[in-house]
């Protein structure tokens, strides 16, 4: 049957909860994000290739990525359904999702996807499937360091302040730039200083991310760099991002202003080709959605599953834009 229309909006993405099958549930942060739609496409491909399986991959989440409470409620609802036999969750607010899992006291395998729980809560899930987020952030920092070896002023654009994956990326970027470990903020280490008002938390909202960049540049006209820890301003607001970078075309071309960003979806690779971003370090969301059902089945069957299960990175620059994405 098709899930009814409501705050989930699951039927709007064609998600079918086949009542005759056992459900392998994927809960994402929000259905309004192209990154998560790529996860859905992987899930649906698995369903097509495994039509005779007793299992069905079911994708859902709140309508908006900013609806943290909605995601937590969906997790509890899904864990309460008798035909849910395993669940993979991308936590928007890691502590909130941990509390939802604790409240549900699930007897089925729980895993995380794309984003993990906090270290103190990892015992609530069997494994994490997705990006090595620390390494992703570290590589962004390395690209920036290569472009501006003397350092300078920088602003980190982040998503949800409680999203573990983004916090790990920011940690990796700071470590790469500073040559030190565990800094909460750059104050001259390695030649890099974070400007006032940064990091900026955008709740994964593309237009808000572009506006934040514009505001920071207005307040800091000589800013040297942005590290965008998620690609929301680029794939979530491509035209506003292009309009913003048009204003700084000469500075970007001369590497006076350097922008490095996460993800390689939507228009992002085209923007690298256009010279609007120095480097992209991308995830593989389709692969996450495609692999998740098989990992969940292994967990159900008691097979040994690695923790974590990393899905790799795609790295793109202007020069490599035509060949950088894993096929």
N, C-alpha and C positions, 0 to 999 in steps of 0.2 A: 504494500500500500504506500501511497505518497504521504509524507508528513504534512499535516495541515499548515496553512499559512499562519504566521504569527511572528513573534519577535525573532524566531530562529531563521525564518526565510529559507529553510533548507530546500523546499521544493523549487525555489527560484533558480537553484543551480542544478536542478535535475537529479537531486539525491533521492534514491529510492530505498526505503526500508522494506526489504522483501520479507514479509511475514513468514514465509515458508523456510527461511534460512536463518542460521545463526549469524549474529551481527558483530562484525569487526568495526568498531566505531572510531572515527577520527574526529576530534573536536578541535577546531582552530580558533584563533583569537577573534576573527571577524570575517564575514562573507563579502565585505566591501573592498578587499585587498587583492590585487591581481596575483600576488605571491601565493596566497592561499588557494586561489583558483587553480594555479598550476599543480598544487598538491591534490586538489580534487580531480584534475584530469588524470593524474597518475593512479588514483584510487579507482576511477571509472575504467581505465585501461585494464587494471587487474581484474575487475569484474567481467569485462568482455572476454578476457583470455581464460577465465576460470568459471565459465557459465555453468558448468556441471558440478562445481564445488558446493559442499553443504554450507559454505560461508558466503557472506555478502559484505563488501566494504561499504560502509555508510558514513558519509561526510556531512558534518554539520558545524554550527557555531552561531554566535549572535550576529545580528544584521550588521552591527558596527564594531570595528576593532576597539573602539574606546569603551565598549560596554563590558567592563571587567566582571561586574556582578552577574550579568547575563550569561557570560561564559561559565562562571562557577555554578550557576543554577542548572545549566545544560549538562555539565559534568555530573552533577548529582542526579538529575533526571535520567540520564543515560545509564548510570550505574544502577539505577533502581529498576530498569526494565529486564524482565526475565530472559529475553532473547539476546541481550548484550553479553557476549562471551569474552571480550577483550576490548580495551580502550587505549587509544593513543591520543595524548593531549598536548597541544601547544599552549602553554600557560602565558596569558597576558600579564597577570599579576601572580607571580610564583607563590607567595605566601597564602594568597586567597585560594588558589587552586589546591594547595597542600591541605588547607583546612577543609575544603569540600571533599577531598578524598578521605581524610580522617573521619569526617562526619558520616560518610557513606559506608565505611568499613567494608570495602569490596572483597569478595572472595574470588574474583577473576583477575587475570593479569592486567596490570596498569603499566603503561610505558609513556615516555614523553617523546615528542616529535618537534623538531625545529627549535624549540626553546625548552630548557630543563627547569627542574625545581632547584631551589637553593640547596647548598651543600648539606645543611642540617636536615633536609627533607628527602634526600635521594633514596632513602630506604623505603619510601612509599611506592617507588616504581621499580620495575625490573630492569629496564635499560633505557637509554636515550638514543634516538635515531635522528641524525641530522648533521648540521655543520659543526666543525670544530670552531666555535665562535671566537675563542681566544686567538687562534691562529689567523682567522679571518681579519680580526682587528689589527693583529701584529703585521700582517702583510700590507694593510692600508697604511700603517705607520711607516713601514719600510719604503713604500712607493713615495710617500711625502718626503721622507728623509733624503731619498735619492734626488728628488726634484729640487729640494732646498736644503742642501747639506749644512748650511750655516745656521739653520733654525729660524725662529721668528715667532710671531704671534699666531695663535691658532684658536679655533672654536670647534668643539665637538657638537654635532647635531645628533641627538639620541631620540629614542621613541618613548616607551613607557618607563617611568622611573623605577618600576619594580619588575621589569622584564629581565630575567637572568641572562638571556642570550645577548642582549644589547649591552648590559653591564660588563659581560666578559669581553665583548669586542672593544669597548672603551678601555678596559684594562690592558688588552693586548696592544692597542694603539699607543697608549701612554708609555708602556714598557719599551716598545720599539723606538719611539722618539727620544726617550730619556736615557736609554741604556741601563735603566734601573727597574726594579720590580716593586709592584704593590703601591704605586703612587695614586692618590685620589684626585690629584690635580697637578698640572705642570706649572711650576713657578720658576722657570729658568733652567731646569735640568735638561742637559743635552742641547741647550740653546733655545728651548721651547717654553713659551708662556701662554697659558690659557687666559683670554681676555675676560673682563667683568661681564657677567650675564651669561656665561657659558660654563658647563654645557647647557644646551637648550633641549628641553624635553617636549616633543611634539605629539605624543600619543599616536604615532604612526600616521599622522595626517599630512598628506602631501602639500596642500596649499599653505597650511600652517608652517611647514618646514621652509618653504620658499620665503614666506613673510618674515620668518625668524632670520634667515640669511640676509635679507634686505635690511632688516632693522640693525643687525650686528654690523653690517658694512657701513651703514649710515653713522653709527656710533663710533666705528673704528675704521675710518677710510683707508688706513694703511695696513689693514689686516693682511697677514701673509697666507693664511690657509684655512680651509675647512676640512674636517674629517666627518663625513656623513655616515654614521654607523648602520644606517638602513637606507635603502634607496628611495624612500617615500617622496622626497621633493622631486626626484627625477621621474619615477614611473607613476607617481600619484598626481603630479601636476606638471606634465611635460611642457605645456605652452607657457605657463608662468615662469618655469625654470629657464626656458629658452629666452624669454623676455628679460629676465634678470641677468643672465650671462651675456646677453647682447650688450648690456651697459658696461660690461667689464671685459669685453673681447680682447682688447690689446693687453691688458694686465694678465689675463689667463694665457694668452699666446706666448708671452715673454716669461711665463712662470713667476711673475711678480706676485700673482695670486694663484695658488694651487688648490684645486678641489679634488679630493679622492672620495670615492663613495662605494658603499656596499651594494651588492646585487647586480644582476645582468638581465633584468626582465623589462618588458614593455619597450620604451624608446631608449633605454639606457645605453645599449651598445651603439646605436645610431648617434647618440650624443657624444660618446667617446670619439667616434669617427669625425664628428663635427668639431672636435677640440674643445668641448664644453666641460670636460672632466678629464683630469690627468690619468686616472686609472680607476678601474672597477674590479672589485673582488666579489665574485658572484657565488651564490649557493646553487643547489640543484633541487628545487622544490618538487618538480615532477617525479624525480627519483625517490624522494622521501615518501610521496603518496603511493608510488608504485611498490616500494619495498615494505611499507608498513604492514599490509595484510599478511605477508609471508612471515615477518618477524612475530606478529601477534599469534599466528598459528603455531610457530615453533614454541612460543611461551606456553600456549595452551597445552601442547603435547609434551611439555616438560623437557624440551631439548635445550642444550647449552646455547646460550645467546651471548655474544660479546657485549660488554658495556664499557664505553659507548660504541655505537655503530656509526661511523662517520661516512658522509656521502660525497666528500671531496669539494674542491673549489674550482671555479673558472676565473681566470684573470685576464682582463682586457685593457688594452691601451689603444690610443689612436692608430698606432702602427699594426696592431694585431687584431683589430676589430672584426675582420672578415673570417678569422680562423680560431678565435679564442673560446668559443662555446663548444663544450663536449657534445658530440652528436650521439 
